[in-house]
């Protein structure tokens, strides 16, 4: 079963959250072919690829391969990051420097255009970390290499998905993630 299917924009774009309930694993690694097969069967066009605290470093190293395979199938990908309170105190390779995560993901998107942006989970629930000033810095870092790279924040509020363009302004979802 695929997890957390939602749509955005005036012409809905299906999104799938890349949790262990949606990715198919082969040992500790994502079985890329089978996962992408499942996404295509469900007509998913954008996949949220988790960089989970316990496994983020391995998932980061596997991300370019996943992105290339997703691009071949016409599936766009957004990286899904977690706030510090949802990790076990370690978040490698960039720690809790979300500016660095944003800049590195933006750089990666230039070589792997299937990567269209990233999401930070429970953003508004962690305002002690994601202050307005820090959120603007994260958004600037996201556009530092690729001006079209998207920064989304996810919250458990009624307007739960929002795009930050300009940084942290409004709650209007994007019309396209491709």
N, C-alpha and C positions, 0 to 999 in steps of 0.2 A: 504494500500500500504506500502511495506517495503521501508525504506529509505536507501540511500547510499550503494548500493551493489557494492563491489569491490573484486578483486581477487589478490592473491600474489603468488610468487614463480613459479618454472618451472611446477609444477603440481598445478594448481590454487586451492586455498582453499577459498570458499566463506566466506566473512565477512559481517556482518550486523551491522550498527551503531545503538546503543541502544537509539535512541531519542524518544520523545513522538510520533513521527510519525511511529515508529515501535513497541514499546511496547504497550500492551493493558492494560489500567488502570481500576481498580475496586476502584472507589473513588480516594484516593491519592496514593494507592499502586499499584504496577505492578500486574496484574493478571497473575501469573506465568504459570499456565496451558495453558491458551489461548495464551499467548505470545510464549511459547515453541511449541505449536501446529502449530502456524503460521510459526515459523522458520523451523520446520520439513517439512511442506508442501512446503516451498520454497527451501528445501534442503540446508539450512544454517547450517554450521558445527561449526562456531565460531561467538559468539555474543559479541558485544562491549556494556557492561553494564555501562550506564552513572551514574556517581556520580556528579550530577549537583549542582551547588553552593547553590541554594535555598532549595534543598531537599536532599543534600548529607548525612546528618546525618540519616535521615529515610532510604534512599537507602542503606547506609552502614549497618544498622541494619537488613535489609531484604536480604542483599547479601548472607549470608550463606545458607538460605533457597533456594534462586534462584540457587545457585551453586549446591546444592544437587540434585535438580530437573533436572537441565541441565545435570548433570553427568549421571543420570538414562536414559537420552535420547541420550547420546553420543554427546552432544554439549559442546564444550569448550567455556570459557568465558574470556574476557579481560576487566578489569576495565578501564573506560574512564574518565580521570580527565581533569579539565579545568584550564587555567591559571588565575591569579588574575584579569585580565582585563575583564573576562567573568563571574564574579560573582558579587554579590551585597555587597562585603566587608566582607562576612563571608563564611567560607568553613569548616564546622565541619564534623567529629570530630577532625581532625588534623590541621585545619587552613591551612595556606599557606606553611607549612613545608613539602615540597614534599619528602624529605628524610624520614620523618616519615610515610607519605602515602605509600611510596615504601616498607619500612620495615614491616609495618603492613599488607599490601597486600601480601608480600612474606610469612609472618608468616601464614596468612589465607590460602594460597595456599597449605600448608603442610597438613592441615586438610580437605581441599576441593580441590582435584587435578584438578577439572574442571577449576579452575582459573589458567590460564597459563601465565598471564602477565598483563601489563597495558600500557596505551597510555596516553600521555599528549598532549592535543590539542594545536594548534598554537604555537608550540615550537620555531621555528626559528623567528617567529614574536614577541617573547618576550625574546629576548636575554639579555635584561637588567635584567631580573629575572633569566633566565636559562643560566648563563655564562658557559663556558666550564668547569671550576672548579666545579661549583655546579652540572652540569649535570653528571660529574664523581662521585660525592658524591651520587647523586640519584641512579645511576646505581649500585654502590657498596651496597647501602642500599637494593636495589631490590634483589641482590644476597646474602644478609647477612643471610637469613634463608633458602633459596632455590636456589642453584646455577644454576638451570635451568629456573628460573623465568625470563620472558622476559620484557624488557623495550623498548617500541616503542615511537617514537616521531612523531607527525603529524604536517605537515606544508602545506602551500598553495603554495609550490614551485613545479616545474615539477617532482621532485623525492619526491612525497608527503608522502610516507610511508617508514619508515626506522626503522631498529632494531639497538639497541645500544649494540653490543657485539663485541669487547670490548667497553667500554663506549664511546658512541657517535662517533664511527668510521664507516665511509662508509655509504652508502645508500642502501645496498643490502637487500631486504626483506627476511624474513625467508622462508625456504622451507616448514616448517610445523608449525602449531600452536597447534598441539595436543600433 
